[in-house]
Amino acid sequence: MAYKISDDCVSCGGCAEACPVGAISEGDGKYVINPEVCVECGACAGACPVGAPQAE
C-alpha cells in the first residue's frame, strides 16, 4: 500500500526531496502523496523529521 502523510506534517518538504519518483507535492497545509505514483520505497519516511509519512 502507498504511504500517506499524517496531520503531523510540518511542511518542511524533506519528504518531497527524498521521493525518487516525484509522488509528493505540497498540498493545503501539508504535503500529500499521490498513491498512483508512490512505489512504497519508504524514502519519505526516512527523510521526515516528525514521522508524518506512514504506510497505509
Distance bins in CASP14 RR format, pairs under 12 A and 6 or more apart:
PFRMAT RR
TARGET T0000
AUTHOR 0000-0000-0000
RMODE 2
METHOD distances of the structure
MODEL  1
1 33 0 0 0 0 0 1 0 0 0 0 0
1 35 0 0 0 0 1 0 0 0 0 0 0
1 38 0 0 0 0 1 0 0 0 0 0 0
1 39 0 0 0 0 0 1 0 0 0 0 0
1 40 1 0 0 1 0 0 0 0 0 0 0
1 42 0 0 0 0 0 1 0 0 0 0 0
1 54 0 0 0 0 0 1 0 0 0 0 0
1 55 1 0 0 1 0 0 0 0 0 0 0
1 56 1 0 1 0 0 0 0 0 0 0 0
2 19 0 0 0 0 0 1 0 0 0 0 0
2 21 0 0 0 0 0 1 0 0 0 0 0
2 23 1 0 0 1 0 0 0 0 0 0 0
2 24 0 0 0 0 0 1 0 0 0 0 0
2 32 0 0 0 0 0 1 0 0 0 0 0
2 33 1 0 0 1 0 0 0 0 0 0 0
2 34 0 0 0 0 1 0 0 0 0 0 0
2 35 1 1 0 0 0 0 0 0 0 0 0
2 36 0 0 0 0 1 0 0 0 0 0 0
2 37 0 0 0 0 1 0 0 0 0 0 0
2 38 1 1 0 0 0 0 0 0 0 0 0
2 39 0 0 0 0 1 0 0 0 0 0 0
2 40 1 0 0 1 0 0 0 0 0 0 0
2 41 0 0 0 0 0 1 0 0 0 0 0
2 42 0 0 0 0 0 1 0 0 0 0 0
2 44 0 0 0 0 0 1 0 0 0 0 0
2 45 0 0 0 0 0 1 0 0 0 0 0
2 53 0 0 0 0 1 0 0 0 0 0 0
2 54 0 0 0 0 0 1 0 0 0 0 0
2 55 0 0 0 0 1 0 0 0 0 0 0
2 56 1 0 0 1 0 0 0 0 0 0 0
3 9 0 0 0 0 0 1 0 0 0 0 0
3 15 0 0 0 0 1 0 0 0 0 0 0
3 18 0 0 0 0 0 1 0 0 0 0 0
3 19 0 0 0 0 1 0 0 0 0 0 0
3 21 0 0 0 0 0 1 0 0 0 0 0
3 23 0 0 0 0 1 0 0 0 0 0 0
3 24 0 0 0 0 1 0 0 0 0 0 0
3 31 0 0 0 0 0 1 0 0 0 0 0
3 32 0 0 0 0 0 1 0 0 0 0 0
3 33 1 0 1 0 0 0 0 0 0 0 0
3 34 0 0 0 0 0 1 0 0 0 0 0
3 35 0 0 0 0 1 0 0 0 0 0 0
3 37 0 0 0 0 0 1 0 0 0 0 0
3 38 1 0 1 0 0 0 0 0 0 0 0
3 39 0 0 0 0 1 0 0 0 0 0 0
3 40 1 0 0 1 0 0 0 0 0 0 0
3 41 0 0 0 0 1 0 0 0 0 0 0
3 42 1 0 0 1 0 0 0 0 0 0 0
3 43 0 0 0 0 1 0 0 0 0 0 0
3 44 1 0 1 0 0 0 0 0 0 0 0
3 45 1 0 0 1 0 0 0 0 0 0 0
3 46 0 0 0 0 0 1 0 0 0 0 0
3 47 0 0 0 0 0 1 0 0 0 0 0
3 48 0 0 0 0 0 1 0 0 0 0 0
3 51 0 0 0 0 0 1 0 0 0 0 0
3 52 0 0 0 0 1 0 0 0 0 0 0
3 53 1 0 1 0 0 0 0 0 0 0 0
3 54 1 0 0 1 0 0 0 0 0 0 0
3 55 1 0 1 0 0 0 0 0 0 0 0
3 56 1 0 0 1 0 0 0 0 0 0 0
4 15 0 0 0 0 0 1 0 0 0 0 0
4 23 0 0 0 0 0 1 0 0 0 0 0
4 24 0 0 0 0 0 1 0 0 0 0 0
4 30 0 0 0 0 0 1 0 0 0 0 0
4 31 0 0 0 0 0 1 0 0 0 0 0
4 32 0 0 0 0 1 0 0 0 0 0 0
4 33 1 0 0 1 0 0 0 0 0 0 0
4 34 0 0 0 0 0 1 0 0 0 0 0
4 35 1 0 0 1 0 0 0 0 0 0 0
4 38 0 0 0 0 1 0 0 0 0 0 0
4 40 0 0 0 0 0 1 0 0 0 0 0
4 42 0 0 0 0 0 1 0 0 0 0 0
4 44 0 0 0 0 0 1 0 0 0 0 0
4 45 0 0 0 0 0 1 0 0 0 0 0
4 51 0 0 0 0 0 1 0 0 0 0 0
4 52 0 0 0 0 1 0 0 0 0 0 0
4 53 1 0 0 1 0 0 0 0 0 0 0
4 54 1 0 0 1 0 0 0 0 0 0 0
4 55 1 0 0 1 0 0 0 0 0 0 0
4 56 1 0 1 0 0 0 0 0 0 0 0
5 11 0 0 0 0 1 0 0 0 0 0 0
5 12 0 0 0 0 0 1 0 0 0 0 0
5 13 0 0 0 0 0 1 0 0 0 0 0
5 14 0 0 0 0 0 1 0 0 0 0 0
5 15 1 0 0 1 0 0 0 0 0 0 0
5 16 0 0 0 0 1 0 0 0 0 0 0
5 19 0 0 0 0 0 1 0 0 0 0 0
5 23 0 0 0 0 0 1 0 0 0 0 0
5 24 1 0 0 1 0 0 0 0 0 0 0
5 25 0 0 0 0 0 1 0 0 0 0 0
5 26 0 0 0 0 0 1 0 0 0 0 0
5 27 0 0 0 0 1 0 0 0 0 0 0
5 28 0 0 0 0 0 1 0 0 0 0 0
5 29 0 0 0 0 0 1 0 0 0 0 0
5 30 1 0 1 0 0 0 0 0 0 0 0
5 31 1 0 1 0 0 0 0 0 0 0 0
5 32 1 0 0 1 0 0 0 0 0 0 0
5 33 1 0 1 0 0 0 0 0 0 0 0
5 34 0 0 0 0 0 1 0 0 0 0 0
5 35 0 0 0 0 0 1 0 0 0 0 0
5 38 0 0 0 0 0 1 0 0 0 0 0
5 42 0 0 0 0 0 1 0 0 0 0 0
5 44 1 0 0 1 0 0 0 0 0 0 0
5 45 0 0 0 0 1 0 0 0 0 0 0
5 47 0 0 0 0 0 1 0 0 0 0 0
5 48 0 0 0 0 1 0 0 0 0 0 0
5 50 0 0 0 0 0 1 0 0 0 0 0
5 51 0 0 0 0 1 0 0 0 0 0 0
5 52 1 0 1 0 0 0 0 0 0 0 0
5 53 1 0 1 0 0 0 0 0 0 0 0
5 54 1 0 0 1 0 0 0 0 0 0 0
5 55 0 0 0 0 0 1 0 0 0 0 0
5 56 0 0 0 0 0 1 0 0 0 0 0
6 15 0 0 0 0 0 1 0 0 0 0 0
6 30 0 0 0 0 1 0 0 0 0 0 0
6 31 0 0 0 0 0 1 0 0 0 0 0
6 32 0 0 0 0 0 1 0 0 0 0 0
6 33 0 0 0 0 0 1 0 0 0 0 0
6 44 0 0 0 0 0 1 0 0 0 0 0
6 45 0 0 0 0 0 1 0 0 0 0 0
6 48 0 0 0 0 1 0 0 0 0 0 0
6 50 0 0 0 0 1 0 0 0 0 0 0
6 51 1 0 0 1 0 0 0 0 0 0 0
6 52 1 0 1 0 0 0 0 0 0 0 0
6 53 1 0 0 1 0 0 0 0 0 0 0
6 54 1 0 1 0 0 0 0 0 0 0 0
6 55 0 0 0 0 0 1 0 0 0 0 0
6 56 0 0 0 0 0 1 0 0 0 0 0
7 28 0 0 0 0 0 1 0 0 0 0 0
7 29 0 0 0 0 1 0 0 0 0 0 0
7 30 1 0 0 1 0 0 0 0 0 0 0
7 31 0 0 0 0 0 1 0 0 0 0 0
7 32 0 0 0 0 0 1 0 0 0 0 0
7 50 0 0 0 0 0 1 0 0 0 0 0
7 51 0 0 0 0 0 1 0 0 0 0 0
7 52 1 0 0 1 0 0 0 0 0 0 0
7 54 0 0 0 0 0 1 0 0 0 0 0
8 15 0 0 0 0 0 1 0 0 0 0 0
8 30 0 0 0 0 1 0 0 0 0 0 0
8 31 0 0 0 0 0 1 0 0 0 0 0
8 45 0 0 0 0 0 1 0 0 0 0 0
8 48 0 0 0 0 1 0 0 0 0 0 0
8 49 0 0 0 0 0 1 0 0 0 0 0
8 50 1 0 1 0 0 0 0 0 0 0 0
8 51 1 0 0 1 0 0 0 0 0 0 0
8 52 1 0 1 0 0 0 0 0 0 0 0
8 53 0 0 0 0 1 0 0 0 0 0 0
8 54 0 0 0 0 1 0 0 0 0 0 0
9 15 0 0 0 0 1 0 0 0 0 0 0
9 16 0 0 0 0 0 1 0 0 0 0 0
9 24 0 0 0 0 0 1 0 0 0 0 0
9 26 0 0 0 0 0 1 0 0 0 0 0
9 27 0 0 0 0 1 0 0 0 0 0 0
9 28 0 0 0 0 0 1 0 0 0 0 0
9 29 1 0 0 1 0 0 0 0 0 0 0
9 30 1 1 0 0 0 0 0 0 0 0 0
9 31 1 0 1 0 0 0 0 0 0 0 0
9 32 0 0 0 0 1 0 0 0 0 0 0
9 33 0 0 0 0 0 1 0 0 0 0 0
9 44 0 0 0 0 0 1 0 0 0 0 0
9 48 1 0 0 1 0 0 0 0 0 0 0
9 49 0 0 0 0 0 1 0 0 0 0 0
9 50 1 0 0 1 0 0 0 0 0 0 0
9 51 0 0 0 0 1 0 0 0 0 0 0
9 52 1 0 1 0 0 0 0 0 0 0 0
9 53 0 0 0 0 1 0 0 0 0 0 0
9 54 0 0 0 0 0 1 0 0 0 0 0
10 29 0 0 0 0 1 0 0 0 0 0 0
10 30 0 0 0 0 1 0 0 0 0 0 0
10 31 0 0 0 0 1 0 0 0 0 0 0
10 48 0 0 0 0 1 0 0 0 0 0 0
10 49 1 0 0 1 0 0 0 0 0 0 0
10 50 1 0 1 0 0 0 0 0 0 0 0
10 51 0 0 0 0 1 0 0 0 0 0 0
10 52 1 0 0 1 0 0 0 0 0 0 0
11 24 0 0 0 0 0 1 0 0 0 0 0
11 25 0 0 0 0 0 1 0 0 0 0 0
11 26 1 0 0 1 0 0 0 0 0 0 0
11 27 0 0 0 0 1 0 0 0 0 0 0
11 28 0 0 0 0 0 1 0 0 0 0 0
11 29 1 0 0 1 0 0 0 0 0 0 0
11 30 1 0 1 0 0 0 0 0 0 0 0
11 31 1 0 0 1 0 0 0 0 0 0 0
11 32 0 0 0 0 0 1 0 0 0 0 0
11 48 0 0 0 0 0 1 0 0 0 0 0
11 49 0 0 0 0 0 1 0 0 0 0 0
11 50 0 0 0 0 0 1 0 0 0 0 0
11 52 0 0 0 0 1 0 0 0 0 0 0
12 18 0 0 0 0 0 1 0 0 0 0 0
12 24 0 0 0 0 0 1 0 0 0 0 0
12 26 0 0 0 0 0 1 0 0 0 0 0
12 29 0 0 0 0 0 1 0 0 0 0 0
12 30 0 0 0 0 0 1 0 0 0 0 0
12 31 0 0 0 0 1 0 0 0 0 0 0
12 44 0 0 0 0 0 1 0 0 0 0 0
12 47 0 0 0 0 1 0 0 0 0 0 0
12 48 1 0 0 1 0 0 0 0 0 0 0
12 49 1 0 0 1 0 0 0 0 0 0 0
12 50 0 0 0 0 1 0 0 0 0 0 0
12 51 0 0 0 0 0 1 0 0 0 0 0
12 52 0 0 0 0 1 0 0 0 0 0 0
12 53 0 0 0 0 0 1 0 0 0 0 0
13 19 0 0 0 0 1 0 0 0 0 0 0
13 22 0 0 0 0 0 1 0 0 0 0 0
13 24 1 0 0 1 0 0 0 0 0 0 0
13 25 0 0 0 0 1 0 0 0 0 0 0
13 26 1 0 0 1 0 0 0 0 0 0 0
13 27 0 0 0 0 0 1 0 0 0 0 0
13 29 0 0 0 0 0 1 0 0 0 0 0
13 30 0 0 0 0 1 0 0 0 0 0 0
13 31 1 0 0 1 0 0 0 0 0 0 0
13 32 0 0 0 0 0 1 0 0 0 0 0
13 44 0 0 0 0 1 0 0 0 0 0 0
13 47 0 0 0 0 1 0 0 0 0 0 0
13 48 0 0 0 0 1 0 0 0 0 0 0
13 49 0 0 0 0 1 0 0 0 0 0 0
13 50 0 0 0 0 0 1 0 0 0 0 0
13 52 0 0 0 0 0 1 0 0 0 0 0
13 53 0 0 0 0 0 1 0 0 0 0 0
14 24 0 0 0 0 1 0 0 0 0 0 0
14 26 0 0 0 0 0 1 0 0 0 0 0
14 31 0 0 0 0 1 0 0 0 0 0 0
14 43 0 0 0 0 1 0 0 0 0 0 0
14 44 1 0 0 1 0 0 0 0 0 0 0
14 45 0 0 0 0 0 1 0 0 0 0 0
14 46 0 0 0 0 1 0 0 0 0 0 0
14 47 1 0 1 0 0 0 0 0 0 0 0
14 48 1 0 0 1 0 0 0 0 0 0 0
14 49 0 0 0 0 1 0 0 0 0 0 0
14 50 0 0 0 0 0 1 0 0 0 0 0
14 51 0 0 0 0 0 1 0 0 0 0 0
14 52 0 0 0 0 0 1 0 0 0 0 0
14 53 0 0 0 0 1 0 0 0 0 0 0
15 22 0 0 0 0 0 1 0 0 0 0 0
15 23 0 0 0 0 1 0 0 0 0 0 0
15 24 1 0 1 0 0 0 0 0 0 0 0
15 25 0 0 0 0 0 1 0 0 0 0 0
15 26 0 0 0 0 0 1 0 0 0 0 0
15 27 0 0 0 0 0 1 0 0 0 0 0
15 30 0 0 0 0 0 1 0 0 0 0 0
15 31 1 0 1 0 0 0 0 0 0 0 0
15 32 0 0 0 0 1 0 0 0 0 0 0
15 33 1 0 0 1 0 0 0 0 0 0 0
15 38 0 0 0 0 0 1 0 0 0 0 0
15 41 0 0 0 0 0 1 0 0 0 0 0
15 42 0 0 0 0 1 0 0 0 0 0 0
15 43 0 0 0 0 1 0 0 0 0 0 0
15 44 1 1 0 0 0 0 0 0 0 0 0
15 45 1 0 0 1 0 0 0 0 0 0 0
15 46 0 0 0 0 1 0 0 0 0 0 0
15 47 1 0 1 0 0 0 0 0 0 0 0
15 48 1 0 1 0 0 0 0 0 0 0 0
15 49 0 0 0 0 1 0 0 0 0 0 0
15 50 0 0 0 0 0 1 0 0 0 0 0
15 51 0 0 0 0 1 0 0 0 0 0 0
15 52 1 0 0 1 0 0 0 0 0 0 0
15 53 1 0 1 0 0 0 0 0 0 0 0
15 54 0 0 0 0 0 1 0 0 0 0 0
16 22 1 0 0 1 0 0 0 0 0 0 0
16 23 0 0 0 0 1 0 0 0 0 0 0
16 24 1 0 1 0 0 0 0 0 0 0 0
16 25 1 0 0 1 0 0 0 0 0 0 0
16 26 1 0 0 1 0 0 0 0 0 0 0
16 27 0 0 0 0 0 1 0 0 0 0 0
16 30 0 0 0 0 0 1 0 0 0 0 0
16 31 1 0 1 0 0 0 0 0 0 0 0
16 32 0 0 0 0 1 0 0 0 0 0 0
16 33 0 0 0 0 1 0 0 0 0 0 0
16 34 0 0 0 0 0 1 0 0 0 0 0
16 43 0 0 0 0 0 1 0 0 0 0 0
16 44 1 0 0 1 0 0 0 0 0 0 0
16 47 0 0 0 0 1 0 0 0 0 0 0
16 48 0 0 0 0 0 1 0 0 0 0 0
16 52 0 0 0 0 0 1 0 0 0 0 0
16 53 0 0 0 0 0 1 0 0 0 0 0
17 24 0 0 0 0 1 0 0 0 0 0 0
17 25 0 0 0 0 0 1 0 0 0 0 0
17 26 0 0 0 0 0 1 0 0 0 0 0
17 31 0 0 0 0 0 1 0 0 0 0 0
17 43 0 0 0 0 1 0 0 0 0 0 0
17 44 0 0 0 0 1 0 0 0 0 0 0
17 46 0 0 0 0 0 1 0 0 0 0 0
17 47 1 0 0 1 0 0 0 0 0 0 0
17 48 0 0 0 0 0 1 0 0 0 0 0
18 24 0 0 0 0 1 0 0 0 0 0 0
18 31 0 0 0 0 0 1 0 0 0 0 0
18 33 0 0 0 0 0 1 0 0 0 0 0
18 41 0 0 0 0 1 0 0 0 0 0 0
18 42 0 0 0 0 1 0 0 0 0 0 0
18 43 1 0 1 0 0 0 0 0 0 0 0
18 44 1 0 1 0 0 0 0 0 0 0 0
18 45 0 0 0 0 1 0 0 0 0 0 0
18 46 1 0 0 1 0 0 0 0 0 0 0
18 47 1 1 0 0 0 0 0 0 0 0 0
18 48 0 0 0 0 1 0 0 0 0 0 0
18 49 0 0 0 0 0 1 0 0 0 0 0
18 53 0 0 0 0 1 0 0 0 0 0 0
19 25 0 0 0 0 1 0 0 0 0 0 0
19 31 0 0 0 0 1 0 0 0 0 0 0
19 32 0 0 0 0 0 1 0 0 0 0 0
19 33 1 0 0 1 0 0 0 0 0 0 0
19 34 0 0 0 0 1 0 0 0 0 0 0
19 37 0 0 0 0 1 0 0 0 0 0 0
19 38 0 0 0 0 1 0 0 0 0 0 0
19 39 0 0 0 0 1 0 0 0 0 0 0
19 40 0 0 0 0 0 1 0 0 0 0 0
19 41 0 0 0 0 1 0 0 0 0 0 0
19 42 0 0 0 0 1 0 0 0 0 0 0
19 43 1 0 0 1 0 0 0 0 0 0 0
19 44 1 0 1 0 0 0 0 0 0 0 0
19 45 0 0 0 0 0 1 0 0 0 0 0
19 46 0 0 0 0 0 1 0 0 0 0 0
19 47 0 0 0 0 1 0 0 0 0 0 0
19 48 0 0 0 0 0 1 0 0 0 0 0
19 53 0 0 0 0 1 0 0 0 0 0 0
20 37 0 0 0 0 0 1 0 0 0 0 0
20 38 0 0 0 0 0 1 0 0 0 0 0
20 39 1 0 0 1 0 0 0 0 0 0 0
20 40 0 0 0 0 0 1 0 0 0 0 0
20 41 1 0 0 1 0 0 0 0 0 0 0
20 42 0 0 0 0 1 0 0 0 0 0 0
20 43 1 0 0 1 0 0 0 0 0 0 0
20 44 0 0 0 0 1 0 0 0 0 0 0
20 47 0 0 0 0 0 1 0 0 0 0 0
21 33 0 0 0 0 0 1 0 0 0 0 0
21 34 0 0 0 0 1 0 0 0 0 0 0
21 35 0 0 0 0 0 1 0 0 0 0 0
21 36 0 0 0 0 0 1 0 0 0 0 0
21 37 1 0 1 0 0 0 0 0 0 0 0
21 38 1 0 0 1 0 0 0 0 0 0 0
21 39 1 0 1 0 0 0 0 0 0 0 0
21 40 0 0 0 0 0 1 0 0 0 0 0
21 41 1 0 0 1 0 0 0 0 0 0 0
21 42 0 0 0 0 0 1 0 0 0 0 0
21 43 0 0 0 0 1 0 0 0 0 0 0
21 44 0 0 0 0 0 1 0 0 0 0 0
22 31 0 0 0 0 0 1 0 0 0 0 0
22 32 0 0 0 0 0 1 0 0 0 0 0
22 33 0 0 0 0 1 0 0 0 0 0 0
22 34 0 0 0 0 1 0 0 0 0 0 0
22 36 0 0 0 0 0 1 0 0 0 0 0
22 37 1 0 0 1 0 0 0 0 0 0 0
22 38 0 0 0 0 1 0 0 0 0 0 0
22 39 0 0 0 0 1 0 0 0 0 0 0
22 41 0 0 0 0 0 1 0 0 0 0 0
22 43 0 0 0 0 0 1 0 0 0 0 0
22 44 0 0 0 0 1 0 0 0 0 0 0
23 31 0 0 0 0 0 1 0 0 0 0 0
23 32 0 0 0 0 1 0 0 0 0 0 0
23 33 1 0 1 0 0 0 0 0 0 0 0
23 34 1 0 1 0 0 0 0 0 0 0 0
23 35 1 0 0 1 0 0 0 0 0 0 0
23 36 0 0 0 0 1 0 0 0 0 0 0
23 37 1 1 0 0 0 0 0 0 0 0 0
23 38 1 0 1 0 0 0 0 0 0 0 0
23 39 1 0 0 1 0 0 0 0 0 0 0
23 40 0 0 0 0 1 0 0 0 0 0 0
23 41 0 0 0 0 1 0 0 0 0 0 0
23 42 0 0 0 0 0 1 0 0 0 0 0
23 43 0 0 0 0 1 0 0 0 0 0 0
23 44 0 0 0 0 1 0 0 0 0 0 0
23 53 0 0 0 0 0 1 0 0 0 0 0
24 30 0 0 0 0 0 1 0 0 0 0 0
24 31 1 0 1 0 0 0 0 0 0 0 0
24 32 1 0 0 1 0 0 0 0 0 0 0
24 33 1 0 1 0 0 0 0 0 0 0 0
24 34 1 0 0 1 0 0 0 0 0 0 0
24 35 0 0 0 0 0 1 0 0 0 0 0
24 37 0 0 0 0 1 0 0 0 0 0 0
24 38 0 0 0 0 1 0 0 0 0 0 0
24 39 0 0 0 0 0 1 0 0 0 0 0
24 41 0 0 0 0 0 1 0 0 0 0 0
24 42 0 0 0 0 0 1 0 0 0 0 0
24 43 0 0 0 0 1 0 0 0 0 0 0
24 44 1 0 0 1 0 0 0 0 0 0 0
24 45 0 0 0 0 0 1 0 0 0 0 0
24 47 0 0 0 0 1 0 0 0 0 0 0
24 48 0 0 0 0 0 1 0 0 0 0 0
24 52 0 0 0 0 0 1 0 0 0 0 0
24 53 0 0 0 0 1 0 0 0 0 0 0
25 31 1 0 0 1 0 0 0 0 0 0 0
25 32 1 0 0 1 0 0 0 0 0 0 0
25 33 0 0 0 0 1 0 0 0 0 0 0
25 34 1 0 0 1 0 0 0 0 0 0 0
25 37 0 0 0 0 1 0 0 0 0 0 0
25 38 0 0 0 0 0 1 0 0 0 0 0
25 44 0 0 0 0 0 1 0 0 0 0 0
26 32 1 0 0 1 0 0 0 0 0 0 0
26 33 0 0 0 0 0 1 0 0 0 0 0
27 33 0 0 0 0 0 1 0 0 0 0 0
27 34 0 0 0 0 0 1 0 0 0 0 0
29 52 0 0 0 0 0 1 0 0 0 0 0
30 48 0 0 0 0 0 1 0 0 0 0 0
30 50 0 0 0 0 0 1 0 0 0 0 0
30 52 1 0 0 1 0 0 0 0 0 0 0
30 53 0 0 0 0 0 1 0 0 0 0 0
31 44 0 0 0 0 1 0 0 0 0 0 0
31 47 0 0 0 0 0 1 0 0 0 0 0
31 48 0 0 0 0 1 0 0 0 0 0 0
31 50 0 0 0 0 0 1 0 0 0 0 0
31 51 0 0 0 0 0 1 0 0 0 0 0
31 52 1 0 0 1 0 0 0 0 0 0 0
31 53 0 0 0 0 1 0 0 0 0 0 0
32 38 0 0 0 0 0 1 0 0 0 0 0
32 44 0 0 0 0 0 1 0 0 0 0 0
32 52 0 0 0 0 0 1 0 0 0 0 0
32 53 0 0 0 0 0 1 0 0 0 0 0
33 39 0 0 0 0 0 1 0 0 0 0 0
33 40 0 0 0 0 0 1 0 0 0 0 0
33 41 0 0 0 0 0 1 0 0 0 0 0
33 42 0 0 0 0 0 1 0 0 0 0 0
33 43 0 0 0 0 0 1 0 0 0 0 0
33 44 1 0 0 1 0 0 0 0 0 0 0
33 45 0 0 0 0 0 1 0 0 0 0 0
33 48 0 0 0 0 0 1 0 0 0 0 0
33 52 0 0 0 0 0 1 0 0 0 0 0
33 53 1 0 0 1 0 0 0 0 0 0 0
33 54 0 0 0 0 0 1 0 0 0 0 0
33 55 0 0 0 0 0 1 0 0 0 0 0
33 56 0 0 0 0 1 0 0 0 0 0 0
34 44 0 0 0 0 0 1 0 0 0 0 0
35 55 0 0 0 0 0 1 0 0 0 0 0
35 56 1 0 0 1 0 0 0 0 0 0 0
37 44 0 0 0 0 0 1 0 0 0 0 0
38 44 0 0 0 0 1 0 0 0 0 0 0
38 45 0 0 0 0 0 1 0 0 0 0 0
38 53 0 0 0 0 1 0 0 0 0 0 0
38 55 0 0 0 0 0 1 0 0 0 0 0
38 56 0 0 0 0 1 0 0 0 0 0 0
40 53 0 0 0 0 0 1 0 0 0 0 0
40 54 0 0 0 0 0 1 0 0 0 0 0
40 55 1 0 0 1 0 0 0 0 0 0 0
40 56 0 0 0 0 1 0 0 0 0 0 0
41 47 0 0 0 0 0 1 0 0 0 0 0
41 53 0 0 0 0 0 1 0 0 0 0 0
41 55 0 0 0 0 0 1 0 0 0 0 0
42 48 0 0 0 0 1 0 0 0 0 0 0
42 51 0 0 0 0 0 1 0 0 0 0 0
42 53 1 0 0 1 0 0 0 0 0 0 0
42 54 0 0 0 0 1 0 0 0 0 0 0
42 55 1 0 0 1 0 0 0 0 0 0 0
43 53 0 0 0 0 1 0 0 0 0 0 0
44 50 0 0 0 0 0 1 0 0 0 0 0
44 51 0 0 0 0 1 0 0 0 0 0 0
44 52 0 0 0 0 1 0 0 0 0 0 0
44 53 1 0 1 0 0 0 0 0 0 0 0
44 54 0 0 0 0 1 0 0 0 0 0 0
44 55 0 0 0 0 0 1 0 0 0 0 0
45 51 1 0 0 1 0 0 0 0 0 0 0
45 52 0 0 0 0 1 0 0 0 0 0 0
45 53 1 0 1 0 0 0 0 0 0 0 0
45 54 1 0 0 1 0 0 0 0 0 0 0
45 55 1 0 0 1 0 0 0 0 0 0 0
46 52 0 0 0 0 0 1 0 0 0 0 0
46 53 1 0 0 1 0 0 0 0 0 0 0
46 54 0 0 0 0 0 1 0 0 0 0 0
47 53 0 0 0 0 1 0 0 0 0 0 0
48 54 0 0 0 0 1 0 0 0 0 0 0
END
